[in-house]
Amino acid sequence: MATPIYFSDFFGVATEILEEYGAFNVSVIIDLPLFIDPFSLFDSEDEHFNELLKDIIRYVKVLRDVSIDPTGPSPGKHRR
């Protein structure tokens, strides 16, 4: 059996489902420079960054809700 490399491999989720949800199929074995410091967004006076922070918080809440009730709306449906 091959070593799982991506989220979809490790958790047995079809890549089509991740795409439908609008989720990123992240590598679980490689550290990615894909990080947004939420405190930088929180402290920003730039309205664009404030909106990004609200979007991140909204998306994390949706992911939480879907993890509690997988039959609910998909996170991809909450995009603007």
Protein Blocks (a to p, Z undefined) as FASTA:
>chain_A
ZZdfbfklmnopafklmmmnopacddfkbccfbdcdfklmmmpcbfklmmmmmmmmmmmm
mmmmmmmmmmbccfklmpZZ
